[in-house]
Amino acid sequence: ENYQFNIALTDRYIVATELLGATPLILLNKCDLASAATVARMEQAIRSIKTLVTPRS
């Protein structure tokens, strides 16, 4: 199994997206190919992400 989900990189993309004024969206594809344990780790990591909330005008 090739588990390459990187939470630090995901955080950086979320911050960059926010700075551009867009709403970030996390989409994981091919989860059906991963084991249940791997999917659980990815879901837990995504739940733990804390994004910056910036006011928009």
C-alpha positions as CSV (number, residue, x, y, z in Angstrom):
1,E,0.0,0.0,0.0
2,N,1.3,3.4,-1.0
3,Y,0.2,5.9,1.7
4,Q,1.4,9.4,0.7
5,F,-1.1,11.7,2.4
6,N,0.9,14.7,3.8
7,I,-0.9,16.8,6.3
8,A,1.7,19.5,6.4
9,L,1.5,20.0,2.6
10,T,-2.3,20.0,2.8
11,D,-2.1,22.7,5.5
12,R,0.1,24.8,3.2
13,Y,-2.3,24.5,0.3
14,I,-5.2,25.5,2.5
15,V,-3.4,28.6,3.7
16,A,-2.4,29.5,0.2
17,T,-6.0,29.1,-1.0
18,E,-7.3,31.3,1.8
19,L,-4.7,34.0,1.0
20,L,-6.0,34.0,-2.6
21,G,-9.5,34.6,-1.4
22,A,-10.9,31.2,-2.4
23,T,-12.6,28.5,-0.3
24,P,-10.4,25.5,0.1
25,L,-11.8,22.0,-0.6
26,I,-10.1,18.8,0.3
27,L,-10.9,15.9,-2.1
28,L,-9.3,12.5,-1.7
29,N,-9.7,10.2,-4.7
30,K,-9.0,6.5,-5.0
31,C,-9.9,5.9,-1.4
32,D,-11.5,2.6,-2.4
33,L,-8.0,1.3,-3.2
34,A,-6.7,2.1,0.3
35,S,-7.1,-0.1,3.4
36,A,-9.7,0.9,6.0
37,A,-6.9,1.8,8.4
38,T,-5.4,4.2,5.9
39,V,-8.7,5.8,5.1
40,A,-9.3,6.2,8.8
41,R,-5.9,7.9,9.3
42,M,-6.6,10.3,6.4
43,E,-10.0,11.2,7.7
44,Q,-8.6,11.8,11.2
45,A,-5.9,14.0,9.7
46,I,-8.4,16.1,7.8
47,R,-10.6,16.5,10.9
48,S,-7.6,17.8,12.8
49,I,-6.8,20.5,10.2
50,K,-7.4,24.0,11.6
51,T,-7.6,26.6,8.9
52,L,-7.3,30.3,9.2
53,V,-10.6,32.1,9.0
54,T,-10.2,35.4,7.2
55,P,-12.9,38.0,6.9
56,R,-13.8,38.7,3.3
57,S,-15.3,41.9,2.0
